[in-house]
Amino acid sequence: MTKNMQTINIETHSGVMTITLNRPDRLNAFTRIMMEEMVAALDEADADDDVRAIIVTGNGRAFCAGADLDDPDAFATAKPDPASKDPTVWADPAIRDSGGILALRLFNCLKPVIAAVNGASVGIGTTMQLPMDIRIASTDARFGFVFARRGIIPEAASTWFLPRLVGMSKALEWCCSGRVFGAEEALEGGLVRSVHAPEDLLPEAHRIAREIADNTAPVSVALTRQMLWRMAGADHPMRAHRVDSRAIAARNASGDSAEGVSSFFEKRKAEFPNRVSTDMPGFYPWQDEPPWA
């Protein structure tokens, strides 16, 4: 199934949804419409039990060359008055960073997301990848946290995500210098998992997606993804122990667990019965989402 939207294309085949950023004439530059369409695609993926994994890539020679500076809607239009003492000014939804809205939606996604970075990837083109679960790059890929060179600061909640992925020192180096760097440095710094020839990039992304889709229980993957991301910010391992214990009890009592054990002993492929749309355990979600203001 293929769906063409204004700024992205969506293709779903054999349990894998591929989201292709599709503004090649603008190097797939990011706009508010692109954010809204990507959020809608993630909503669709989460609601569709047949979708087991998501791949995000770009059409043409770029992944995403940052925000479209010619588009007045690429950024929030209203800004807080720094002289104001009224804290309600920060509650105005018009000032919300659109990249941050996308990053938070990716963070809350119930399906694993693979970034297949095919080319230039700077600004939001790089920060949108951080809440994705696995990042692979073409040898043609370039990355850049270029904000300081534009007189702005990193967006898309990247100050939370980036140090958790690459460490504080590397995050500071890349963000404070604002320089653009290649795929090999991204690999050495831990930003991407692997680097591939351009013609091998999407096949590798699909291989990873298939390994997930063909062998794992979707509810277990959804829970594990949320547990790992959310525990990255926990203040004590007891937070993880509390959730682990409930999740183990719920999964052990599930049809998935019975099928997983039976298929192992019978030496056959498991056919897990539980579905993300209906069978997430009763304690999920265990954390309230913090309000915007």
N, C-alpha and C positions, 0 to 999 in steps of 0.2 A: 504494500500500500504506500502510495506517495502522495504527499500534500505539499503544495507550493503556497507560501505566504508571501508577504511583501518583502521581507528581509531574510527569511530562512526557508529552507526546504526540509521536509520531514519525510523520511522513508523508513518503513517498518517491514522487516523481513525476518522470518524464523526467530522471533523473540528478541530481535535487536532493533532498537530505534536509532537511526542516524540523523542527527540535526546538523545541517550544513549551513553555515553563515553564507548568505548569498547576495552580497553586494560587490561583486568582483571589480566593477568599474570604480568603486571607492575603496578598494582593498578591504572590503567587508567592515568598514568603519562602523562603530557602534552608535546606535540612536535609541531614543526612548521606545520607538516602535519595535526595534529589535529586542530590547529588554522585555517588552510586553509579550512578544511572540515566543521568546524562549521560555518565559514563565508559563505561558499557555501550553507549550510543548511538554514541559516537565509535569504540569498538572495532568495532561493526557497520559503520559507514561506511567505516572503513579496510579492512575485509575484503571489502567489496562493490565490485567493479570497476565496477558500473553507477552507483555514487554518485560524482559528479564535483565536487560542492560542497555545503556545509552552510550552512543559515540557522538562527540561533538568535533566537527572539523570545519575547514573553510573552503570555499570555492575559489579557484584561481591561484594566484601566486602568494596570497597572504592568508593567514588565519584570521587576524583582526588587527588592523593598524591603529587601534585606539579609538577614542571618541571622534565622531564626525564634527570637526570644528565649524563647519558650514551649516550645521543643523542647530537651530535655536533650541530644540527640545532635547539635545544630547545631554545637557546638564540640567539640574534643578534651576529654576528661574528666580526663586526668592531666596534671600539670604538673611540670616539673623543680624540684627543691629548690635554690634559689639558694645555700644554705649548703653544699651538697654539693661535695666535691672530686672525686667519682667521675665521670669523664666518661661512663661508660656510662649514666648517667641520661638523657642526651640521645638515646640509641639507642632508647629506648622508643617503639615505633610508636604507642602510644596518645596521645602528645602531638602527633602530626602534625596540622597544620591541614588540614581537609578542603577548604577553598578552594584551598590550595596543591596538593593532589593533583589537583584538577580543572584548575588552571592548567598544571601540568606535562603532564597528558594532552593538553590543547589544544596546548601547545608542540610535542609529539611527533606531532601529527596529520599525516597524509599528504594530507589534502584541505583546500582553502581554506575558511575559516570566516568567514561574514558575520554580524555582529550587527545586527539590526533592532530598535533600542531604541524601544519603543512608548510608554513612560511612565516612571514613577518608577524610578530606578536608583541605589541608594545602597549603600555598604559593598560586600559581596561582589557585589551586583548590578552595580556598576561595575567592580570589580577582575577579575571573571571575563571581562569583555570584552577586557581588555588583551592576552591571547595570541591573540585572534581577529585575523583579517587585515584585515578591512574593517569599519568601524563606521559605520552610518548611523542617523539619529535622526529621530523625529517631533518636530513643534513642541511636542508635549505632554511630551516627555522631560525629565527632571530628573536630575542627576548629583550625587554627593557622596561624597567620601572622608572620612566623618564620624567616623573612629575616635578622633581626639584629643578630640572632644566626648563620647565615651563612656568615656574613660579607658583606651582600648586603642590598638593600633597597626595600621597597614595590613597586610593578610594577602594570601594568594593569590600570593605572590612578586611583589607589585606594586611593591616597591621596586626590583626589577630591571627590570620591564617599563615602568612609567610614565615614568621619565626618558628612556628610549629613544624613547618616542613623542612626548612633549611638551616635553622639555628639563627640566633640573634645576630651574630657577627656578620654572617653572609647576607642576611636581610638588610642590615644597616649599610654594608658596603654597596650593595646593588641599588638601594633606595637613595642613599646620600650622594652617590656619584651620578646616578641617572643615566649611566652609559648603556648602550645596546651591546649585547653579547650573544655569542653563537650557541649552537646546540651542544657542543662538547663541554663548554663551561657550565651550561645548565645541567648537564649530566653529572659533571664532577661536583657541582654544588648541591645536588640532590633535588633539583627542581623537576627533572624528568627521570623516568625509569630507564629509558633506552633511546637510542638514536638509530634511524633507519634510512636507507636509500629512499628517495621520494616514491618510487613505484612499490616499495614494500610497506609503506606506512599504514595505509588502510587495511591491507591484508593482516598485518600484525594486530591492529586494533580489533578487527573482527575475530581473530584467533583468541585473543584475551576474552572478548565478550562471549564467544562460544563456550570457552572453558567454564565460565560462570553459568551461562544459560543451560548447559547440557548436564551439569553435574551437581548442582547445589539446590537446596530448598529455599524458595524465594522469601518466605517469612524469616528464616534464619539469616539470610543475607541482609534483609531490610533492618532487622534488629541489630545485627552486628555493625552495620554501617553507622547507625545512629549512636550506638554505644561507644564506638571508637571516637567519632568526632566529638560527641558531647563530653566524654571523659577527658578529652585533651585539655579542657578548662576546669576540671574538678579540683577542689582544694585538698582532697584527701583520698587515698585509695578506698576508704570505707564507702565513698560514694559509688564507686564501681562495684564493690562487693555487694551492696544492697541490690543494685540492678541485676548483676550477674546471677545472684541467687534466685531472684524472681523469674528471670528469663530461663534459667536452667530448669526450674520446676515446671514452668509453662510448656517449654519445648519437650521435656521428657514425657509429658502427658499427652502430647499431640500425635496426630496421625502421621505426621512427617517423621517423628522419631521411630515409630513402629516400622514404617516403610524403610527408613534408612538402615535399621538393624537387619530387617528381613532381607533386603536386597544385598547387603554385605555377605550374609551367610549363604545366600542362594547364588552369589556371584553373577548378579544381573544388574542392569541399569535401574536406578531408583526412579519411581514415578511418584513424586511427592504430591499429596492431595491438598495441602493447605494453600490458601491464597492470601495475598497481602490485603486485598480489598475487604475480606470478611474474617480473617483468622489471626490478625495481630492479637497478642495477649491482652487481657483486660487491664493490666497496669500501664500499658502504652497509650499515650505518651506519659512518661513519668515526670517530665519537667515542664513547667509553664513557660511559654515564650515571653521573654521580657518585652514590655511595651515600647513603642517608638519613643514616647516622651513620658 
